[in-house]
Every structure is written in C-alpha cells, then in structure tokens.
Amino acid sequence: MTKTQIKKALIFAGVCVAIIAGIKEGNRYLTKRFSPEAQATYVSSEINLTVDYCQPAIKGRDIFGIEEALVPYDEVWRTGANEATEVTIDRDVLVNNEPLAAGTYTLFTIPHASGWTIIFNKELGQWGAFDYDEQLDVLRVDVPSQETDQVSELFVIDFQAEDTVVNMQLHWDNTLVRVPFKPQS
C-alpha cells in the first residue's frame, strides 16, 4: 500500500468513526428528550445511596399488567427507560434483610400482580434488559407493591427514612414499591 492509499484509508476510517459517534449521540439525545435522566440520593452518617435512572412517562398508556401493558407482569424490566438503572451503595447493607456488599449494581425488577422481585445484577452499562443475564445476579428479594391514590405521570425513585431503615421507593402510575435498606452492623 502506498502512503497516499494509507492516508486515504485513515481519513475514511476517521470519517466513519465520526459518523458512528454522531449517530450514537443523536440517539442518546432523542431518547433522553422523552425519558429524561434523573438521580435519587440518600446521604446520612449510616448509609449513602445513589440511583441513576431515566424517567419514562405514562403518556396515556397502560403501564403494569397483562401482555399489552408497557411493563408486563412476570417479565424482567430495566426499572426505568433507556440504560438500565444503576444503584450505588457505599457500605454493606441488608436489603429486605438479605446481605448486599457495597458497590454499584444494575437494578432490574420483575413486577408481579401481588408484589415485585428486586434484582441487583453485577453487569453494569446495560441498555435496557435486552442482555440481562440471571447468572450475574448478586441478590434477588421479593417485596410487596401497593396501589396508591396518587398517580405519578413520570417514573420516580426516591428515598424515605423510617427508624433504622431507608426505603428506596419506586413510584409510577398508581403503583408504589418500597425496598428497605439497612446498614449491616
């Protein structure tokens, strides 16, 4: 190959990389416009929790339920929109009385008609639940869900402290799920 051919090949490769990067960033902009990024944090002397997620909206759709719903019962959900939700915990905790080591985890859930399965998975950086691998689950716990009178148009994650427990609350539509965290002694 001559120097001119090498130069042309490098320029072509650079242009291809720039186009791919532009497409990726454009897709990110479009998806974030409809389901914005959000962060929930809880900070105390006992425990620090951070959740990075995206907020889908109801937009007149059926959210939880049978197969026609946006999030069907008994199927793994990314717990938000776009990239899978990630939870960072600064110290070892008990989640619904089950041990979980400090670290960052992808949060998946399986909504059921009578409660939810909460999943902490060690594979980070996932888009949706398309590549979810149950073998990489670190912890699964079952928690109750409840129907509320208050409807949340956007999917919201926040924290509420009660005595020695911090509840991570997942609220969307008229469904509320509380996941209890407690520092390990």
Sine and cosine of phi, psi and omega as CSV:
sin_phi,cos_phi,sin_psi,cos_psi,sin_omega,cos_omega
0.00,0.00,0.67,-0.74,-0.01,-1.00
-1.00,0.10,0.22,-0.98,0.02,-1.00
-0.87,0.49,-0.61,0.79,0.00,-1.00
-0.91,0.42,-0.68,0.73,0.02,-1.00
-0.91,0.41,-0.64,0.77,0.03,-1.00
-0.90,0.44,-0.69,0.72,0.01,-1.00
-0.87,0.49,-0.70,0.71,0.02,-1.00
-0.90,0.44,-0.66,0.76,0.01,-1.00
-0.90,0.43,-0.65,0.76,0.03,-1.00
-0.92,0.40,-0.65,0.76,0.04,-1.00
-0.90,0.45,-0.70,0.71,0.03,-1.00
-0.87,0.50,-0.70,0.71,0.01,-1.00
-0.89,0.46,-0.66,0.75,0.02,-1.00
-0.89,0.45,-0.68,0.73,0.03,-1.00
-0.89,0.45,-0.66,0.75,0.03,-1.00
-0.88,0.48,-0.70,0.71,0.02,-1.00
-0.88,0.48,-0.68,0.73,0.00,-1.00
-0.89,0.45,-0.66,0.76,0.01,-1.00
-0.91,0.42,-0.71,0.70,0.00,-1.00
-0.89,0.46,-0.70,0.72,0.03,-1.00
-0.88,0.47,-0.65,0.76,0.02,-1.00
-0.90,0.44,-0.68,0.74,0.03,-1.00
-0.89,0.45,-0.70,0.71,0.00,-1.00
-0.88,0.48,-0.72,0.70,-0.01,-1.00
-0.92,0.38,-0.59,0.80,0.06,-1.00
-0.89,0.45,-0.69,0.72,0.06,-1.00
-0.89,0.46,-0.66,0.75,0.02,-1.00
-0.87,0.50,-0.70,0.71,0.02,-1.00
-0.87,0.48,-0.72,0.69,-0.04,-1.00
-0.90,0.44,-0.69,0.72,-0.03,-1.00
-0.95,0.32,-0.60,0.80,-0.01,-1.00
-0.95,0.33,-0.44,0.90,0.01,-1.00
-0.90,0.43,-0.58,0.81,-0.04,-1.00
-1.00,-0.03,-0.46,0.89,0.02,-1.00
-0.71,-0.70,1.00,0.08,-0.13,-0.99
-0.91,0.42,0.44,-0.90,0.07,-1.00
-0.94,0.35,0.53,-0.85,0.04,-1.00
-0.55,-0.83,0.32,-0.95,0.06,-1.00
-0.63,-0.77,0.72,-0.69,0.11,-0.99
-0.92,-0.39,0.71,-0.71,0.01,-1.00
-0.72,-0.69,0.52,-0.85,0.15,-0.99
-0.71,-0.70,0.82,-0.57,-0.04,-1.00
-0.79,-0.62,0.79,-0.61,0.10,-0.99
-0.48,-0.88,0.05,-1.00,0.04,-1.00
-0.95,0.30,-0.29,0.96,-0.05,-1.00
-1.00,-0.05,-0.58,0.81,-0.13,-0.99
-0.33,-0.95,0.59,-0.80,0.11,-0.99
-0.83,-0.55,0.79,-0.61,-0.02,-1.00
-0.79,-0.62,0.67,-0.74,0.08,-1.00
-0.71,-0.70,0.72,-0.70,0.05,-1.00
-0.82,-0.57,0.83,-0.55,0.08,-1.00
-0.96,-0.29,0.82,-0.57,-0.09,-1.00
-0.43,-0.90,0.11,-0.99,0.10,-1.00
-0.89,-0.46,0.53,-0.85,-0.15,-0.99
-0.96,-0.28,0.99,-0.13,0.13,-0.99
-0.95,0.32,0.33,-0.94,0.01,-1.00
-0.90,-0.44,0.40,-0.92,0.00,-1.00
-0.90,0.44,-0.78,0.63,0.00,-1.00
0.76,0.65,0.66,0.75,0.06,-1.00
0.97,0.22,0.14,0.99,-0.05,-1.00
-1.00,-0.08,0.39,-0.92,0.19,-0.98
-0.97,0.23,0.81,-0.59,-0.13,-0.99
-1.00,-0.02,-0.91,0.41,-0.06,-1.00
-0.95,-0.31,0.64,-0.77,0.08,-1.00
0.52,-0.86,-0.65,-0.76,-0.09,-1.00
-0.93,0.37,0.01,-1.00,-0.13,-0.99
-0.81,0.59,-0.52,0.85,-0.03,-1.00
-0.97,0.25,-0.23,0.97,-0.01,-1.00
-0.94,0.34,0.40,-0.91,0.04,-1.00
-0.87,0.50,-0.65,0.76,0.03,-1.00
-0.86,-0.51,1.00,-0.07,-0.02,-1.00
-0.93,0.37,0.53,-0.85,0.11,-0.99
-0.87,0.49,0.50,-0.87,0.14,-0.99
0.92,0.39,0.36,0.93,0.09,-1.00
-0.81,-0.59,0.55,-0.84,0.01,-1.00
-0.91,0.42,0.73,-0.69,0.01,-1.00
-0.83,-0.55,0.58,-0.81,0.00,-1.00
-0.94,0.35,-0.14,0.99,0.02,-1.00
0.89,0.45,0.83,0.56,-0.01,-1.00
0.57,-0.82,-0.58,-0.81,0.01,-1.00
-0.70,-0.71,0.23,-0.97,0.06,-1.00
0.87,0.48,-0.82,-0.57,0.02,-1.00
-0.91,0.42,0.46,-0.89,0.05,-1.00
-0.91,0.41,0.55,-0.83,0.00,-1.00
-0.92,0.40,0.62,-0.79,0.03,-1.00
-0.84,-0.54,0.66,-0.75,0.00,-1.00
-0.89,-0.46,0.75,-0.66,0.07,-1.00
-0.90,-0.44,0.77,-0.64,-0.04,-1.00
-0.83,-0.56,0.78,-0.63,-0.12,-0.99
-1.00,0.08,-0.18,0.98,0.04,-1.00
-0.48,-0.88,0.26,-0.97,0.00,-1.00
-0.87,0.49,0.68,-0.74,-0.06,-1.00
-0.71,-0.70,0.17,-0.99,0.23,-0.97
-0.95,-0.32,0.80,-0.60,0.07,-1.00
-0.94,-0.33,0.93,-0.37,-0.09,-1.00
0.79,0.61,0.66,0.75,0.03,-1.00
0.95,0.32,0.26,0.96,0.07,-1.00
-0.92,-0.39,0.69,-0.73,-0.08,-1.00
-0.95,0.33,0.64,-0.77,0.09,-1.00
-0.63,-0.77,0.82,-0.58,-0.03,-1.00
-0.95,0.31,0.46,-0.89,0.09,-1.00
-0.83,0.56,0.55,-0.83,0.02,-1.00
0.46,-0.89,-0.15,-0.99,0.05,-1.00
-0.91,-0.41,0.72,-0.69,-0.07,-1.00
-0.72,-0.70,0.47,-0.88,0.20,-0.98
-0.99,0.13,0.71,-0.70,-0.01,-1.00
-0.98,-0.20,0.91,-0.43,0.14,-0.99
-0.92,-0.40,0.38,-0.93,0.08,-1.00
-0.66,-0.75,0.39,-0.92,0.15,-0.99
-0.82,-0.58,0.99,-0.17,0.07,-1.00
-0.94,0.35,0.69,-0.72,0.09,-1.00
-0.84,-0.55,0.26,-0.97,0.02,-1.00
-0.88,0.47,-0.51,0.86,-0.10,-1.00
-0.92,-0.39,0.16,0.99,0.00,-1.00
0.31,-0.95,-0.02,-1.00,-0.02,-1.00
-0.80,-0.61,0.51,-0.86,0.20,-0.98
-0.99,-0.15,0.81,-0.58,0.00,-1.00
-0.98,-0.21,0.77,-0.64,-0.10,-0.99
-0.83,-0.55,0.79,-0.61,0.14,-0.99
-0.96,-0.30,0.88,-0.48,-0.14,-0.99
-0.87,-0.50,0.64,-0.77,-0.10,-1.00
-0.99,0.10,-0.12,0.99,0.02,-1.00
-0.99,0.11,0.92,-0.39,-0.04,-1.00
-0.99,-0.12,0.27,-0.96,0.09,-1.00
0.97,0.25,0.44,0.90,-0.04,-1.00
-1.00,0.07,0.52,-0.85,0.12,-0.99
-0.98,-0.18,0.91,-0.42,-0.02,-1.00
0.90,0.44,-0.47,-0.88,0.03,-1.00
-0.90,-0.44,0.32,0.95,-0.10,-1.00
-0.90,0.43,-0.59,0.81,-0.02,-1.00
-0.96,-0.29,0.34,0.94,0.01,-1.00
-0.83,0.56,0.72,-0.69,0.00,-1.00
-0.79,-0.61,0.94,-0.34,-0.02,-1.00
-0.84,0.54,-0.47,0.88,0.00,-1.00
-0.90,0.43,-0.33,0.94,-0.02,-1.00
-0.99,-0.11,0.11,0.99,0.06,-1.00
-0.92,0.38,0.71,-0.70,0.06,-1.00
-0.99,-0.11,-0.58,0.81,-0.02,-1.00
-0.44,-0.90,0.62,-0.78,0.15,-0.99
-0.77,-0.64,0.75,-0.66,0.09,-1.00
-0.71,-0.70,0.51,-0.86,0.06,-1.00
-0.97,-0.23,0.73,-0.68,0.02,-1.00
-0.73,-0.68,0.42,-0.91,0.05,-1.00
-0.96,0.27,0.38,-0.93,0.16,-0.99
-0.87,-0.50,0.36,-0.93,0.03,-1.00
-0.64,-0.77,0.48,-0.88,0.08,-1.00
-1.00,0.02,0.69,-0.73,-0.02,-1.00
-0.89,-0.45,0.32,-0.95,0.09,-1.00
-0.98,0.20,-0.40,0.92,-0.03,-1.00
-1.00,0.02,0.82,-0.58,0.03,-1.00
-0.99,-0.12,0.77,-0.64,0.06,-1.00
-0.97,-0.25,0.92,-0.39,0.01,-1.00
-0.88,0.47,-0.68,0.73,0.05,-1.00
-1.00,-0.10,0.55,-0.84,0.14,-0.99
-0.93,0.36,0.80,-0.60,-0.06,-1.00
-0.78,-0.62,0.70,-0.72,0.16,-0.99
-0.89,-0.45,0.76,-0.65,0.10,-0.99
-0.54,-0.84,-0.03,-1.00,-0.04,-1.00
-0.82,-0.58,0.55,-0.84,0.07,-1.00
-0.66,-0.75,0.83,-0.56,0.01,-1.00
-1.00,0.04,0.69,-0.72,0.07,-1.00
-0.65,-0.76,0.93,-0.36,-0.01,-1.00
0.81,0.58,-0.90,-0.44,-0.04,-1.00
-0.99,-0.15,0.13,0.99,-0.07,-1.00
-0.90,-0.45,0.60,-0.80,0.15,-0.99
-0.92,-0.40,0.87,-0.50,0.02,-1.00
-1.00,-0.05,0.83,-0.55,0.21,-0.98
-0.99,0.12,0.86,-0.52,-0.06,-1.00
-0.96,-0.28,0.78,-0.63,0.08,-1.00
-0.95,-0.32,0.88,-0.48,-0.07,-1.00
-0.73,-0.68,0.84,-0.55,0.09,-1.00
-0.46,-0.89,0.63,-0.78,-0.08,-1.00
0.85,0.53,-0.79,-0.61,0.04,-1.00
-0.93,-0.37,0.47,0.88,0.00,-1.00
-0.93,-0.36,0.71,-0.70,0.05,-1.00
-0.78,-0.63,0.75,-0.66,0.03,-1.00
-0.81,-0.59,0.73,-0.68,0.04,-1.00
-0.91,-0.42,0.78,-0.62,0.02,-1.00
-0.90,-0.43,0.93,-0.36,-0.09,-1.00
-0.99,0.15,0.77,-0.63,0.10,-1.00
-0.91,-0.41,0.64,-0.77,0.05,-1.00
-0.58,-0.81,0.73,-0.68,0.04,-1.00
-0.87,0.49,0.62,-0.78,0.09,-1.00
-0.96,0.28,0.63,-0.77,0.01,-1.00
-0.98,0.22,0.00,0.00,0.00,0.00
